[in-house]
């Protein structure tokens, strides 16, 4: 009885996390604007306007490679990608992914709670 109560609480928490997280992700997606503040200027290509940041210049990339090698360029790109996950519309996708992963983990734990409790009803007998 106590196990069923814990299991139902975990299911309830998982559903709450899922609904709250996905609702937040939708709200962020609808209201977010991808607008970099550090743009040096703007380029027009194919009828679209793109911001140009200092990190996009050939001189910046050359200096990165000159002082730190190819690994420095790779680390810079990885850092820019990771920081980009927490801004604008990509933040909505990040929150949605984290929400789905967390609620799936709780659903998995709750569904395996009764079968994997590790408690046996029988006692070993002596001979």
Sine and cosine of phi, psi and omega as CSV:
sin_phi,cos_phi,sin_psi,cos_psi,sin_omega,cos_omega
0.00,0.00,-0.69,0.72,-0.01,-1.00
-0.93,0.38,-0.60,0.80,0.02,-1.00
-0.91,0.41,-0.64,0.77,0.03,-1.00
-0.91,0.42,-0.58,0.81,0.03,-1.00
-0.92,0.39,-0.67,0.74,0.05,-1.00
-0.91,0.42,-0.63,0.78,0.00,-1.00
-0.91,0.42,-0.69,0.72,0.01,-1.00
-0.93,0.37,-0.54,0.84,0.07,-1.00
-0.91,0.41,-0.66,0.75,0.03,-1.00
-0.91,0.42,-0.64,0.77,0.07,-1.00
-0.88,0.47,-0.68,0.73,0.00,-1.00
-0.90,0.44,-0.67,0.74,0.04,-1.00
-0.90,0.43,-0.66,0.75,0.00,-1.00
-0.89,0.45,-0.69,0.73,0.02,-1.00
-0.92,0.39,-0.63,0.77,0.03,-1.00
-0.89,0.46,-0.70,0.71,0.03,-1.00
-0.89,0.47,-0.69,0.72,-0.03,-1.00
-0.89,0.45,-0.74,0.67,-0.03,-1.00
-0.93,0.38,-0.68,0.73,0.00,-1.00
-0.91,0.40,-0.71,0.70,-0.03,-1.00
-0.91,0.41,-0.71,0.70,0.00,-1.00
-0.93,0.36,-0.58,0.82,0.08,-1.00
-0.90,0.44,-0.67,0.75,0.04,-1.00
-0.91,0.42,-0.66,0.75,0.00,-1.00
-0.89,0.46,-0.66,0.75,0.03,-1.00
-0.90,0.43,-0.68,0.73,0.01,-1.00
-0.89,0.46,-0.68,0.73,0.02,-1.00
-0.90,0.43,-0.68,0.73,-0.02,-1.00
-0.88,0.47,-0.65,0.76,-0.04,-1.00
-0.96,0.29,-0.45,0.89,-0.06,-1.00
-0.97,-0.24,-0.22,0.98,-0.09,-1.00
-0.98,0.21,0.55,-0.84,0.08,-1.00
-0.80,-0.59,0.79,-0.62,0.06,-1.00
-0.99,0.10,0.99,-0.16,-0.08,-1.00
-0.68,-0.74,0.99,-0.14,0.01,-1.00
-0.94,0.33,0.70,-0.71,-0.04,-1.00
-1.00,0.09,-0.33,0.94,-0.10,-1.00
-0.99,-0.14,0.45,0.89,-0.02,-1.00
-0.95,0.31,0.74,-0.67,0.08,-1.00
-0.99,0.16,-0.52,0.85,-0.03,-1.00
-0.14,-0.99,-0.23,-0.97,-0.04,-1.00
-0.71,-0.71,0.57,-0.82,0.06,-1.00
-0.91,-0.42,0.52,-0.85,0.07,-1.00
-0.90,-0.45,0.81,-0.58,0.01,-1.00
-0.59,-0.81,0.82,-0.58,0.03,-1.00
0.91,0.42,0.47,0.88,0.00,-1.00
0.99,0.12,0.01,1.00,0.03,-1.00
-0.93,-0.36,0.51,-0.86,0.03,-1.00
-0.97,-0.24,0.79,-0.62,-0.01,-1.00
-0.86,-0.51,0.68,-0.73,0.06,-1.00
-0.96,0.27,0.54,-0.84,0.05,-1.00
-0.93,-0.37,0.88,-0.47,0.01,-1.00
-0.99,-0.17,0.29,-0.96,0.02,-1.00
-0.86,0.51,-0.52,0.85,-0.03,-1.00
-0.95,0.33,-0.25,0.97,-0.01,-1.00
-1.00,0.06,-0.15,0.99,-0.06,-1.00
-0.98,0.21,0.48,-0.88,0.01,-1.00
-0.93,0.37,-0.55,0.83,0.00,-1.00
-0.91,0.42,-0.68,0.74,0.03,-1.00
-0.88,0.47,-0.73,0.68,-0.01,-1.00
-0.91,0.42,-0.61,0.79,0.04,-1.00
-0.89,0.46,-0.71,0.71,0.00,-1.00
-0.91,0.41,-0.62,0.78,0.06,-1.00
-0.86,0.51,-0.73,0.69,-0.02,-1.00
-0.94,0.35,-0.58,0.82,-0.01,-1.00
-0.90,0.44,-0.69,0.72,-0.08,-1.00
-1.00,0.05,-0.48,0.88,-0.08,-1.00
-0.80,-0.61,-0.06,1.00,0.01,-1.00
0.99,0.14,-0.10,-0.99,-0.03,-1.00
-0.90,0.44,-0.53,0.85,-0.01,-1.00
-0.91,0.41,-0.54,0.84,0.04,-1.00
-0.92,0.39,-0.64,0.76,0.05,-1.00
-0.90,0.43,-0.70,0.71,0.02,-1.00
-0.89,0.46,-0.68,0.73,0.03,-1.00
-0.90,0.44,-0.62,0.78,0.03,-1.00
-0.90,0.43,-0.69,0.72,0.01,-1.00
-0.91,0.42,-0.64,0.76,0.03,-1.00
-0.91,0.42,-0.67,0.75,0.03,-1.00
-0.91,0.42,-0.68,0.73,0.03,-1.00
-0.89,0.45,-0.63,0.77,0.03,-1.00
-0.90,0.43,-0.72,0.69,-0.04,-1.00
-0.91,0.42,-0.67,0.74,0.03,-1.00
-0.91,0.41,-0.58,0.82,0.02,-1.00
-0.91,0.41,-0.36,0.93,0.03,-1.00
-0.92,0.39,-0.35,0.94,-0.12,-0.99
-0.96,-0.28,0.34,0.94,0.00,-1.00
-0.68,-0.73,0.55,-0.83,0.13,-0.99
0.90,0.43,-0.55,-0.84,-0.06,-1.00
-0.94,0.34,-0.44,0.90,0.03,-1.00
-0.93,0.37,-0.39,0.92,0.11,-0.99
-0.89,0.46,-0.61,0.79,0.03,-1.00
-0.89,0.47,-0.68,0.74,0.02,-1.00
-0.93,0.38,-0.60,0.80,0.04,-1.00
-0.89,0.45,-0.71,0.70,0.01,-1.00
-0.91,0.42,-0.65,0.76,0.02,-1.00
-0.89,0.46,-0.68,0.73,0.01,-1.00
-0.90,0.43,-0.73,0.69,0.01,-1.00
-0.89,0.46,-0.64,0.77,0.02,-1.00
-0.90,0.44,-0.74,0.67,0.00,-1.00
-0.89,0.45,-0.66,0.75,0.01,-1.00
-0.90,0.43,-0.71,0.71,-0.02,-1.00
-0.91,0.41,-0.68,0.73,-0.01,-1.00
-0.94,0.35,-0.59,0.81,0.07,-1.00
-0.89,0.46,-0.67,0.74,0.03,-1.00
-0.88,0.48,-0.68,0.73,0.01,-1.00
-0.92,0.39,-0.64,0.77,0.08,-1.00
-0.88,0.48,-0.67,0.74,0.00,-1.00
-0.90,0.44,-0.71,0.70,0.02,-1.00
-0.89,0.45,-0.68,0.73,-0.01,-1.00
-0.91,0.41,-0.63,0.78,-0.02,-1.00
-0.95,0.30,-0.45,0.89,0.00,-1.00
-0.99,-0.16,0.10,0.99,-0.03,-1.00
-0.91,0.40,-0.68,0.74,-0.05,-1.00
-0.97,0.26,-0.60,0.80,-0.06,-1.00
-0.99,0.14,-0.45,0.90,-0.07,-1.00
-0.95,-0.32,0.45,0.89,-0.07,-1.00
-0.95,0.32,-0.43,0.90,0.05,-1.00
0.99,0.17,0.11,0.99,-0.01,-1.00
-0.99,-0.16,0.78,-0.63,0.02,-1.00
-0.96,-0.28,0.55,-0.83,0.01,-1.00
-1.00,0.09,-0.40,0.92,-0.05,-1.00
-1.00,-0.06,0.49,-0.87,0.03,-1.00
-0.95,-0.31,0.59,-0.81,0.03,-1.00
-0.92,0.39,0.61,-0.79,0.00,-1.00
-0.98,-0.18,0.47,-0.88,0.04,-1.00
-0.99,-0.12,0.52,-0.85,0.05,-1.00
-0.89,-0.46,0.00,0.00,0.00,0.00
